[in-house]
Amino acid sequence: MSIEVIKAGIADSVQDGGRYGYQHLGINPTGAMDLLAMKMANALAGNALNEAVVEMSFPAASLYFHKAAFIALAGADFSPRLNGAHVPLYQPIGVAAGSELKFSKALQGAWCYLAVRGGVDVREWLGSTSTHVKAGAGGLGRFLKRGDILPIRYSPGLSDTIIYPWRTSPWLVSPQATKEPSSLHAALHIIPGNEFSWLNRKSQKDFLKQPFAIGAHSDRMGYRLTGPALKQQIKEELLSTAVSFGTIQLLPNGELIALMADHQTTGGYPRIAHVISADRSRLVQGRPGDKISFTLTDIQEAEDLAIDQERSLRQLQWACTFKLRETGL
Amino acid sequence: MKEVSIFPVGEQALSICFGNKPDKEINDQVFSLYNHLRRQADPFWKDLIPAYCTLTVVYDLKLVRSHSACAFTYVKNSMEQALEKCIDDEGLTFRKLLIPVCYESAFGLDLPALAKSNRISVDEIIERHTAPTYRVYMLGFLPGFPYMGMVPDAIAAPRLATPRRTVSAGSVGIAGNQTGIYPMDSPGGWNIIGRTPVKLFDVHAKQPVLFQPGDEVTFYPITQEAFDAFDAFDARSFNPISA
């Protein structure tokens, strides 16, 4: 039982909820870029929310199903086609053996997730299947390439493709997402970083009022943000200290970098802000050239929104489990 | 303890900050709290990340919120309590490691430039570099990369203006008053002065990383022949831990 990569994408990998407990050794957590989409795909596929999934950016891999599978896609819309026919995101699909899944066009978003019922059966490293490219471990230890075989743990007995009638949408789970999935129109909530006050008054205002564009040099480590050049009123040398997924650092040239899933464990640039985790999905799904803006919130609201999102995900998971049972799957 | 501040790093982590300079006494406070917390099997912590002057606690937001309406306040309060308790802990003890380094010209790529800029001979650089016992203040940048200090001013040097595309695994470098070792091939901007045959990172090992935060490290020079013999002998069976 397996899925074969018949055409490589540019940066596709196996990811899960991330690898924690080793950051004191410099081993960063990695994990899915859009954790919300990853968990929604897993819920729809009847999996544990942090089960291993295939993460894809565009151009994405083409996949061949050697055996039938029960799958769900979530996150970016790369116009998925199964044996040439369009298939939806956020809806479970029964895939017949011998099918080909291709992604033809990047319509929206940056990262698409494929969850397979039972999970992708790949190697764990330090308790996680997330691919750690620098260490060459977890998952396949690298980005996927042509000919790779991804074993799957479950295969349903079906001979034709079935698109099951239940579906969900990001805005049902994340109150921050608007009707347009992964919309960037609404400002991203941030809590100020410890060095926010190192910006001069005007730059503090600019940061919260002006739009920033996601830069071309954006990958799983970080997204460059270009906008008004920000100036520091305090220019101390900052000693390296821990940073996290969503931390926005000010680079010496006045540009910003938002740290992503493959960020290093520590950094020495001023931390201007942290994008709250409930809004991270929208940031992560932004593509080079997209405009974003920031609005201030506090730690209490950041926590409340994260907890709300988590609760909605649990409810989605229960609903999907119920549907699967009802359908006899 | 009067200068301790606690602030959020996103809504699922906070840092306890003891100052902002590379200083053994400040770093002792970091490790005192780090060791205290590591001795407790507290289910809230997902990661404890020590650095020069900070300890960062990554916590399980959902779990903490099942105990309290504000996780940050809850964790902050428990950190303040832990700070008081850890004063009573026994003195800090650290592992001691002896690391062989070959400073021959094939490996010490930046030795000539460093000698020139710091007006010191290559032999003196080696002598100065091997004299102190360094502390691993933190690991970061790459899995298993130790940030050690402090190197004497006489051999301190800023990072290279143009970082190298590839620095070989085992390369020993200097950046400012810090010394470090590249655990794997990587781009890098530290001044490379030698190379160790010891493996710092082994993905297949149960403990993939050789160093731990707080380790005390001393370097000793070896010849090219010893380096080659060491390689052949099997670097993995070498035990650099002397105490």
Interface residues (C-beta under 8 A of the other chain):
Chain A: Y20 G21 Y22 Q23 H24 L25 G26 I27 N28 P29 W125 L126 H132 K134 A135 G136 A137 I191 G193 N194 E236 L238 L239 S240 T241 A242 V243 S244 F245 G246 T247 Q264 T265 T266 R271 H274 V275 I276 S277 I299 Q300 A302 E303 A306 I307 E310
Chain B: F7 P8 V9 G10 E11 Q12 A13 S15 C17 N20 K21 P22 Y34 K46 D47 L48 I49 P50 A51 Y52 C53 T54 T56 V58 L61 K62 R65 C70 A71 F72 M138 L139 G140 F141 L142 P143 G144 F145 Y147 M184 S186 F201 V203 P208 V209 F211 Q212 P213
